[in-house]
């Protein structure tokens, strides 16, 4: 797993979402990490990893983000 670029960091209350791009098993991927913070530390973590299709296969001009 390699992170190339952090695209967005959003925080609401004690939750933080980080959207990033990089590679997972050699394929371009989107990473979404959600954290719950308690007492100044990460208390919980959830993540989603999704492969980004080659641009030729996109159904529109929008990116994953």
N, CA, C and O atoms as a GROMACS GRO file, in nm:
protein
  260
    1UNK      N    1   0.084  -0.116   0.000
    1UNK     CA    2   0.000   0.000   0.000
    1UNK      C    3   0.089   0.123   0.000
    1UNK      O    4   0.177   0.138   0.085
    2UNK      N    5   0.065   0.212  -0.097
    2UNK     CA    6   0.141   0.337  -0.105
    2UNK      C    7   0.042   0.453  -0.119
    2UNK      O    8  -0.050   0.448  -0.201
    3UNK      N    9   0.062   0.554  -0.039
    3UNK     CA   10  -0.016   0.676  -0.051
    3UNK      C   11   0.064   0.775  -0.136
    3UNK      O   12   0.181   0.799  -0.109
    4UNK      N   13  -0.001   0.834  -0.238
    4UNK     CA   14   0.064   0.933  -0.324
    4UNK      C   15   0.017   1.074  -0.293
    4UNK      O   16   0.095   1.168  -0.296
    5UNK      N   17  -0.113   1.087  -0.261
    5UNK     CA   18  -0.169   1.221  -0.247
    5UNK      C   19  -0.288   1.219  -0.150
    5UNK      O   20  -0.378   1.137  -0.166
    6UNK      N   21  -0.286   1.308  -0.052
    6UNK     CA   22  -0.402   1.329   0.035
    6UNK      C   23  -0.487   1.436  -0.033
    6UNK      O   24  -0.439   1.547  -0.058
    7UNK      N   25  -0.612   1.404  -0.063
    7UNK     CA   26  -0.698   1.494  -0.139
    7UNK      C   27  -0.789   1.579  -0.050
    7UNK      O   28  -0.810   1.697  -0.078
    8UNK      N   29  -0.843   1.520   0.055
    8UNK     CA   30  -0.934   1.593   0.144
    8UNK      C   31  -0.921   1.540   0.285
    8UNK      O   32  -0.901   1.421   0.308
    9UNK      N   33  -0.933   1.632   0.380
    9UNK     CA   34  -0.942   1.597   0.521
    9UNK      C   35  -1.062   1.674   0.574
    9UNK      O   36  -1.064   1.797   0.572
   10UNK      N   37  -1.162   1.601   0.622
   10UNK     CA   38  -1.284   1.663   0.673
   10UNK      C   39  -1.305   1.621   0.817
   10UNK      O   40  -1.291   1.503   0.850
   11UNK      N   41  -1.338   1.715   0.903
   11UNK     CA   42  -1.363   1.683   1.043
   11UNK      C   43  -1.496   1.739   1.088
   11UNK      O   44  -1.529   1.855   1.060
   12UNK      N   45  -1.573   1.657   1.158
   12UNK     CA   46  -1.700   1.699   1.217
   12UNK      C   47  -1.709   1.635   1.354
   12UNK      O   48  -1.706   1.512   1.367
   13UNK      N   49  -1.719   1.720   1.457
   13UNK     CA   50  -1.724   1.665   1.593
   13UNK      C   51  -1.599   1.586   1.623
   13UNK      O   52  -1.488   1.637   1.609
   14UNK      N   53  -1.616   1.462   1.664
   14UNK     CA   54  -1.499   1.379   1.696
   14UNK      C   55  -1.468   1.278   1.585
   14UNK      O   56  -1.400   1.178   1.608
   15UNK      N   57  -1.518   1.305   1.462
   15UNK     CA   58  -1.490   1.219   1.347
   15UNK      C   59  -1.408   1.293   1.243
   15UNK      O   60  -1.427   1.413   1.221
   16UNK      N   61  -1.316   1.222   1.178
   16UNK     CA   62  -1.232   1.277   1.072
   16UNK      C   63  -1.235   1.180   0.954
   16UNK      O   64  -1.221   1.059   0.973
   17UNK      N   65  -1.253   1.232   0.832
   17UNK     CA   66  -1.247   1.153   0.710
   17UNK      C   67  -1.130   1.201   0.626
   17UNK      O   68  -1.114   1.322   0.605
   18UNK      N   69  -1.048   1.109   0.579
   18UNK     CA   70  -0.934   1.142   0.492
   18UNK      C   71  -0.952   1.066   0.361
   18UNK      O   72  -0.962   0.943   0.360
   19UNK      N   73  -0.957   1.140   0.249
   19UNK     CA   74  -0.967   1.081   0.116
   19UNK      C   75  -0.830   1.094   0.049
   19UNK      O   76  -0.774   1.203   0.042
   20UNK      N   77  -0.776   0.982   0.000
   20UNK     CA   78  -0.641   0.980  -0.056
   20UNK      C   79  -0.637   0.896  -0.183
   20UNK      O   80  -0.727   0.816  -0.210
   21UNK      N   81  -0.530   0.916  -0.261
   21UNK     CA   82  -0.503   0.835  -0.379
   21UNK      C   83  -0.369   0.766  -0.361
   21UNK      O   84  -0.280   0.817  -0.293
   22UNK      N   85  -0.355   0.651  -0.424
   22UNK     CA   86  -0.227   0.580  -0.418
   22UNK      C   87  -0.235   0.449  -0.492
   22UNK      O   88  -0.305   0.437  -0.593
   23UNK      N   89  -0.162   0.351  -0.442
   23UNK     CA   90  -0.158   0.218  -0.503
   23UNK      C   91  -0.182   0.112  -0.398
   23UNK      O   92  -0.133   0.123  -0.285
   24UNK      N   93  -0.257   0.010  -0.437
   24UNK     CA   94  -0.276  -0.107  -0.351
   24UNK      C   95  -0.256  -0.229  -0.439
   24UNK      O   96  -0.327  -0.246  -0.538
   25UNK      N   97  -0.163  -0.313  -0.406
   25UNK     CA   98  -0.126  -0.431  -0.484
   25UNK      C   99  -0.093  -0.390  -0.628
   25UNK      O  100  -0.128  -0.460  -0.723
   26UNK      N  101  -0.024  -0.276  -0.642
   26UNK     CA  102   0.022  -0.230  -0.772
   26UNK      C  103  -0.085  -0.165  -0.860
   26UNK      O  104  -0.056  -0.129  -0.974
   27UNK      N  105  -0.208  -0.149  -0.809
   27UNK     CA  106  -0.316  -0.089  -0.888
   27UNK      C  107  -0.351   0.050  -0.832
   27UNK      O  108  -0.349   0.069  -0.710
   28UNK      N  109  -0.382   0.146  -0.920
   28UNK     CA  110  -0.425   0.277  -0.872
   28UNK      C  111  -0.549   0.262  -0.785
   28UNK      O  112  -0.644   0.194  -0.824
   29UNK      N  113  -0.548   0.325  -0.668
   29UNK     CA  114  -0.657   0.304  -0.573
   29UNK      C  115  -0.697   0.431  -0.502
   29UNK      O  116  -0.617   0.524  -0.487
   30UNK      N  117  -0.822   0.433  -0.458
   30UNK     CA  118  -0.875   0.540  -0.374
   30UNK      C  119  -0.885   0.485  -0.232
   30UNK      O  120  -0.932   0.374  -0.211
   31UNK      N  121  -0.840   0.565  -0.136
   31UNK     CA  122  -0.845   0.525   0.005
   31UNK      C  123  -0.935   0.623   0.080
   31UNK      O  124  -0.920   0.745   0.067
   32UNK      N  125  -1.025   0.570   0.158
   32UNK     CA  126  -1.110   0.652   0.245
   32UNK      C  127  -1.091   0.600   0.386
   32UNK      O  128  -1.126   0.485   0.416
   33UNK      N  129  -1.037   0.682   0.475
   33UNK     CA  130  -1.013   0.645   0.614
   33UNK      C  131  -1.096   0.734   0.704
   33UNK      O  132  -1.095   0.856   0.691
   34UNK      N  133  -1.170   0.672   0.796
   34UNK     CA  134  -1.251   0.746   0.892
   34UNK      C  135  -1.201   0.712   1.031
   34UNK      O  136  -1.177   0.596   1.065
   35UNK      N  137  -1.185   0.817   1.111
   35UNK     CA  138  -1.134   0.802   1.247
   35UNK      C  139  -1.232   0.862   1.346
   35UNK      O  140  -1.296   0.963   1.319
   36UNK      N  141  -1.242   0.798   1.462
   36UNK     CA  142  -1.312   0.860   1.576
   36UNK      C  143  -1.204   0.893   1.678
   36UNK      O  144  -1.124   0.807   1.715
   37UNK      N  145  -1.204   1.017   1.723
   37UNK     CA  146  -1.103   1.065   1.817
   37UNK      C  147  -1.166   1.081   1.955
   37UNK      O  148  -1.276   1.134   1.968
   38UNK      N  149  -1.096   1.034   2.056
   38UNK     CA  150  -1.140   1.050   2.195
   38UNK      C  151  -1.018   1.080   2.281
   38UNK      O  152  -0.916   1.012   2.270
   39UNK      N  153  -1.028   1.180   2.365
   39UNK     CA  154  -0.918   1.220   2.454
   39UNK      C  155  -0.789   1.249   2.377
   39UNK      O  156  -0.679   1.219   2.424
   40UNK      N  157  -0.804   1.309   2.256
   40UNK     CA  158  -0.687   1.348   2.177
   40UNK      C  159  -0.616   1.233   2.106
   40UNK      O  160  -0.507   1.252   2.052
   41UNK      N  161  -0.678   1.113   2.105
   41UNK     CA  162  -0.616   0.997   2.040
   41UNK      C  163  -0.718   0.929   1.950
   41UNK      O  164  -0.838   0.944   1.969
   42UNK      N  165  -0.668   0.853   1.852
   42UNK     CA  166  -0.757   0.775   1.766
   42UNK      C  167  -0.815   0.661   1.848
   42UNK      O  168  -0.741   0.578   1.901
   43UNK      N  169  -0.948   0.659   1.858
   43UNK     CA  170  -1.016   0.555   1.935
   43UNK      C  171  -1.066   0.442   1.844
   43UNK      O  172  -1.068   0.326   1.883
   44UNK      N  173  -1.108   0.478   1.721
   44UNK     CA  174  -1.155   0.379   1.624
   44UNK      C  175  -1.112   0.421   1.484
   44UNK      O  176  -1.089   0.539   1.458
   45UNK      N  177  -1.104   0.322   1.394
   45UNK     CA  178  -1.063   0.348   1.255
   45UNK      C  179  -1.140   0.254   1.164
   45UNK      O  180  -1.152   0.134   1.191
   46UNK      N  181  -1.191   0.310   1.054
   46UNK     CA  182  -1.255   0.231   0.949
   46UNK      C  183  -1.191   0.274   0.818
   46UNK      O  184  -1.150   0.389   0.803
   47UNK      N  185  -1.184   0.182   0.721
   47UNK     CA  186  -1.129   0.221   0.592
   47UNK      C  187  -1.197   0.147   0.478
   47UNK      O  188  -1.255   0.040   0.496
   48UNK      N  189  -1.188   0.208   0.360
   48UNK     CA  190  -1.237   0.149   0.236
   48UNK      C  191  -1.131   0.173   0.131
   48UNK      O  192  -1.075   0.283   0.122
   49UNK      N  193  -1.103   0.070   0.051
   49UNK     CA  194  -1.007   0.082  -0.058
   49UNK      C  195  -1.080   0.040  -0.185
   49UNK      O  196  -1.143  -0.065  -0.189
   50UNK      N  197  -1.071   0.123  -0.289
   50UNK     CA  198  -1.137   0.092  -0.415
   50UNK      C  199  -1.041   0.117  -0.530
   50UNK      O  200  -0.977   0.222  -0.537
   51UNK      N  201  -1.031   0.021  -0.621
   51UNK     CA  202  -0.946   0.035  -0.740
   51UNK      C  203  -1.003   0.143  -0.831
   51UNK      O  204  -1.124   0.149  -0.853
   52UNK      N  205  -0.917   0.228  -0.883
   52UNK     CA  206  -0.957   0.331  -0.978
   52UNK      C  207  -0.939   0.274  -1.118
   52UNK      O  208  -0.829   0.234  -1.156
   53UNK      N  209  -1.048   0.269  -1.194
   53UNK     CA  210  -1.044   0.214  -1.331
   53UNK      C  211  -0.958   0.304  -1.421
   53UNK      O  212  -0.944   0.423  -1.394
   54UNK      N  213  -0.900   0.246  -1.527
   54UNK     CA  214  -0.827   0.328  -1.624
   54UNK      C  215  -0.919   0.434  -1.682
   54UNK      O  216  -1.038   0.410  -1.700
   55UNK      N  217  -0.865   0.550  -1.712
   55UNK     CA  218  -0.945   0.664  -1.762
   55UNK      C  219  -1.030   0.624  -1.883
   55UNK      O  220  -1.142   0.674  -1.897
   56UNK      N  221  -0.982   0.538  -1.970
   56UNK     CA  222  -1.057   0.495  -2.088
   56UNK      C  223  -1.187   0.423  -2.051
   56UNK      O  224  -1.279   0.416  -2.133
   57UNK      N  225  -1.196   0.371  -1.930
   57UNK     CA  226  -1.316   0.299  -1.886
   57UNK      C  227  -1.413   0.386  -1.806
   57UNK      O  228  -1.521   0.339  -1.768
   58UNK      N  229  -1.377   0.511  -1.779
   58UNK     CA  230  -1.466   0.599  -1.702
   58UNK      C  231  -1.592   0.626  -1.782
   58UNK      O  232  -1.587   0.637  -1.904
   59UNK      N  233  -1.706   0.636  -1.713
   59UNK     CA  234  -1.834   0.664  -1.777
   59UNK      C  235  -1.860   0.814  -1.790
   59UNK      O  236  -1.954   0.855  -1.860
   60UNK      N  237  -1.777   0.896  -1.724
   60UNK     CA  238  -1.788   1.042  -1.732
   60UNK      C  239  -1.650   1.102  -1.708
   60UNK      O  240  -1.553   1.030  -1.688
   61UNK      N  241  -1.642   1.235  -1.710
   61UNK     CA  242  -1.514   1.302  -1.695
   61UNK      C  243  -1.475   1.325  -1.550
   61UNK      O  244  -1.368   1.379  -1.522
   62UNK      N  245  -1.561   1.285  -1.456
   62UNK     CA  246  -1.531   1.301  -1.314
   62UNK      C  247  -1.431   1.198  -1.268
   62UNK      O  248  -1.424   1.088  -1.323
   63UNK      N  249  -1.354   1.232  -1.168
   63UNK     CA  250  -1.263   1.133  -1.110
   63UNK      C  251  -1.335   1.062  -0.996
   63UNK      O  252  -1.454   1.086  -0.973
   64UNK      N  253  -1.267   0.978  -0.926
   64UNK     CA  254  -1.323   0.910  -0.809
   64UNK      C  255  -1.358   1.011  -0.700
   64UNK      O  256  -1.437   0.983  -0.610
   65UNK      N  257  -1.297   1.130  -0.709
   65UNK     CA  258  -1.316   1.231  -0.605
   65UNK      C  259  -1.390   1.349  -0.658
   65UNK      O  260  -1.415   1.445  -0.585
   0.00000   0.00000   0.00000
